[in-house]
Amino acid sequence: MFVHGNLGDRRHWDLQFETFGQRFKAVRYDVRGFGKSSLPNEAQVYSHYEDLAALLDHLGIASAHLIGWSMGSGVVVDFAIALPERTRSLTLVGPWAFGYSSPATQEIFSGMQQVQAALAAGGHAHAVEAWMSSPFFSRTIVDPAAGDRFRAIADDYTFWHFARGDPQKTLEPKAAGRVTDIRAPTLIVAGERDLAACLELADMFAKSIPGSRKVVIAGAGHLMHMEKPEEFNEIVSAFVGNVATNR
C-alpha cells in the first residue's frame, strides 16, 4: 500500500507501481482532497490514517505493508501506532511524524505559509510557483526531470487545503512522542540531500524503533523515489519481500 505525502496524488508512485505490482498486490490511492478523491467537508473532522483503514476495509485487506513518502509517512506512522495488528511493515520515505518540531521544521512551515499567501494574492498559478520555489523543494530537487514530474502533479492540485479551514486531525497524543510504540518491521529511506528535518527524523526513527534499518540514497533529495527509482525500488522491494517471507 503506497501512501503519498506532499500533494497526495497517486501519480507520485508512477515509477514504483508497475515494478511492485509484478511481485506484490500493490495499491495506491489519492489522499482526500487530492487527485480524483473527493474534497473534505469543512464541517466534518476526518483523519488520513482512518481514511486508509476505511479503504483497506473496503478492499478486504486485513493488513498491509505500508509505504509512505513525506507527509504520507506521517500517515502510516499514525496508522501503525493506532492499528498495529494491521501493519505488516513500514517503509518511511523522506520521513515525517506529526507533532515533530525543531529549528529545521521552520523551513517547512514557512514554505507552507508562502504558498498560502501566494494563493490568496494571485490564485492557483501563483500558488504553484510558490510551491516549486519554496526552500523545501527548490533546494532538495536534484534531478530536473523529477522536478518536472512533481510540478505536473502540482499543476493539477486545487490547493483546497490551503484555501479552506482543513478539518483534518492526526493521532492524539501526537506520533512524534510515541515512536517507540512502533513494533512493525521498519525501513527508513532518506535522500542524501533531503530536508534537514527529514534527515533528523530519519535518525530519530532509526534510534527509536526496535530493529529498524535506515538507508540514505546518495545524490538524491526529497524526491528520491523519482530521482533514483531503480535504486529505490530495489531497496524497498528487498525489504518488503524479506518481511513477507519471514512473517
C-alpha positions in Angstrom: 0.0 0.0 0.0 1.5 3.3 -1.2 0.6 6.5 0.7 1.8 9.8 -0.6 2.6 13.0 1.1 3.0 16.5 -0.3 0.3 16.7 -3.0 -1.2 13.4 -2.1 -1.8 12.2 -5.7 -1.3 8.6 -6.6 0.9 9.6 -9.6 3.8 10.1 -7.1 4.3 6.4 -7.4 4.2 6.0 -11.2 7.9 4.8 -11.2 7.2 2.2 -8.5 3.7 0.9 -9.1 4.3 -1.4 -12.1 7.5 -2.8 -10.6 6.0 -3.6 -7.3 2.8 -4.9 -8.9 4.8 -7.7 -10.6 5.7 -9.1 -7.2 3.1 -7.9 -4.7 -0.5 -6.9 -4.6 0.1 -3.2 -4.9 -2.5 -0.5 -4.0 -2.1 3.3 -4.3 -4.8 6.0 -3.9 -5.4 9.7 -3.9 -5.5 11.1 -0.4 -8.7 13.0 0.5 -8.7 16.3 -1.4 -6.1 15.3 -4.0 -6.2 13.8 -7.4 -9.6 12.2 -8.1 -10.6 11.8 -4.4 -13.4 13.9 -3.0 -12.7 17.1 -1.2 -13.1 17.2 2.5 -16.2 18.6 4.1 -15.2 21.7 6.0 -17.8 20.8 8.7 -16.7 17.2 9.2 -13.5 16.2 11.0 -11.5 13.4 9.3 -8.1 11.8 9.6 -5.9 10.4 6.9 -5.0 7.2 8.8 -8.7 6.5 9.4 -9.3 7.0 5.7 -6.6 4.5 5.0 -8.2 2.0 7.4 -11.5 2.5 5.7 -10.0 1.9 2.2 -8.4 -1.3 3.4 -11.7 -2.4 4.8 -13.4 -1.7 1.5 -10.8 -3.7 -0.4 -11.0 -6.6 2.1 -7.3 -6.2 3.1 -6.8 -7.2 6.8 -3.2 -6.0 7.0 -0.6 -4.4 4.7 3.0 -3.4 4.1 2.7 0.4 4.2 5.0 2.7 2.2 4.6 6.5 2.9 6.5 9.4 1.5 6.9 12.8 3.2 3.6 13.6 4.9 2.4 10.2 3.8 5.0 8.6 6.1 3.4 10.6 8.9 0.0 9.0 7.9 1.4 5.4 8.1 3.2 6.1 11.4 -0.2 7.2 12.8 -1.8 4.1 11.4 0.9 1.8 12.8 0.6 3.2 16.3 -3.2 3.2 16.2 -3.6 -0.2 14.4 -0.5 -2.3 15.0 -2.3 -5.5 14.2 -3.0 -4.3 10.6 0.6 -3.1 9.9 2.8 -5.8 8.4 5.7 -3.4 7.8 6.5 0.3 7.4 8.7 2.0 4.8 9.1 5.7 5.8 10.4 7.7 2.8 11.7 11.3 3.4 10.2 10.6 6.8 7.8 12.7 8.8 6.0 12.3 12.2 3.1 14.6 13.2 3.9 16.7 16.2 7.6 16.8 15.5 9.2 20.2 15.9 12.8 21.5 15.7 14.5 24.6 14.2 14.7 22.6 11.0 10.9 22.3 10.7 10.6 26.1 10.4 11.8 25.8 6.8 8.8 23.6 6.0 6.2 25.7 7.8 7.4 29.0 6.4 7.2 27.4 2.9 3.6 26.4 3.5 2.9 30.0 4.6 4.4 31.3 1.4 2.2 29.0 -0.6 -0.9 30.1 1.3 0.0 33.8 0.8 0.6 33.3 -2.9 -2.7 31.6 -3.3 -4.6 34.4 -1.6 -2.8 37.1 -3.5 -2.6 35.6 -7.0 -4.6 32.4 -7.3 -3.6 28.9 -8.4 -0.8 29.8 -10.8 1.0 31.8 -8.1 0.5 29.0 -5.6 2.2 26.5 -7.9 5.2 28.9 -8.4 5.4 29.4 -4.6 5.3 25.7 -4.0 8.0 24.9 -6.5 10.3 27.8 -5.4 9.8 27.1 -1.6 13.0 26.2 0.1 11.9 22.7 0.9 11.7 21.8 -2.8 13.9 24.3 -4.6 16.9 23.2 -2.5 16.2 19.5 -2.5 15.3 18.7 -6.1 18.5 17.2 -7.6 17.1 15.9 -10.9 15.2 18.4 -13.1 13.1 15.6 -14.6 11.8 14.7 -11.2 11.1 18.3 -10.6 9.0 18.4 -13.8 7.1 15.3 -12.8 6.3 16.8 -9.4 5.3 20.2 -11.0 2.8 18.4 -13.3 1.1 17.0 -10.1 1.2 20.4 -8.5 -0.5 22.0 -11.6 -3.5 19.7 -11.1 -3.9 20.3 -7.4 -6.7 22.6 -6.3 -4.8 23.9 -3.2 -8.1 23.4 -1.3 -6.3 22.6 1.9 -4.5 26.0 1.8 -7.7 28.0 0.9 -10.0 26.4 3.4 -10.0 25.6 7.1 -9.0 21.9 6.6 -10.7 19.9 9.5 -8.1 17.1 9.3 -6.9 15.7 12.6 -4.0 13.5 13.4 -3.4 10.9 16.1 -3.6 12.1 19.7 -1.2 12.2 21.6 0.9 13.1 18.6 3.0 10.4 17.0 6.3 12.2 17.4 6.3 11.4 21.1 5.2 7.8 20.6 7.7 6.4 18.0 8.9 3.8 20.5 5.4 2.2 20.4 6.0 1.0 16.8 6.7 -2.7 16.6 6.3 -3.4 12.9 9.5 -4.1 10.9 10.5 -0.7 9.6 12.7 0.7 6.8 13.7 4.3 6.8 14.8 5.8 3.5 16.2 9.3 3.1 17.9 11.2 0.4 21.5 12.5 0.9 20.2 16.0 0.1 16.8 15.5 1.8 15.2 18.2 4.0 17.1 18.8 7.2 14.0 18.0 9.3 13.5 14.7 7.4 17.2 13.7 8.0 16.7 14.5 11.7 13.6 12.3 11.8 15.4 9.5 9.9 17.9 9.4 12.7 15.2 9.6 15.4 13.2 6.8 13.8 16.3 4.6 13.4 17.2 5.1 17.1 13.7 4.7 18.5 12.1 1.9 16.5 13.4 -1.5 17.6 15.1 -3.4 14.8 14.6 -0.7 12.2 17.0 0.0 9.3 18.0 3.3 7.8 19.2 3.8 4.2 20.4 7.0 2.7 20.3 7.2 -1.1 23.4 9.1 -2.3 22.9 12.0 -4.6 19.1 12.2 -4.1 16.9 14.8 -2.5 13.4 14.7 -1.1 12.1 13.3 -4.3 14.4 10.2 -4.1 11.8 7.8 -5.4 11.6 9.9 -8.6 15.2 10.8 -8.9 16.7 7.3 -8.2 13.8 5.0 -8.9 15.7 1.8 -9.8 17.9 2.0 -6.6 14.8 3.0 -4.5 12.7 0.1 -5.9 15.4 -2.4 -5.3 16.0 -1.3 -1.7 12.3 -1.3 -0.8 11.3 -4.4 -2.7 14.0 -6.4 -1.0 12.9 -5.2 2.4 9.2 -5.9 1.8 9.9 -9.3 0.3 12.1 -10.3 3.2 9.4 -9.3 5.7 6.7 -11.1 3.7 8.8 -14.3 3.6 9.7 -14.3 7.3 6.4 -13.4 8.9 
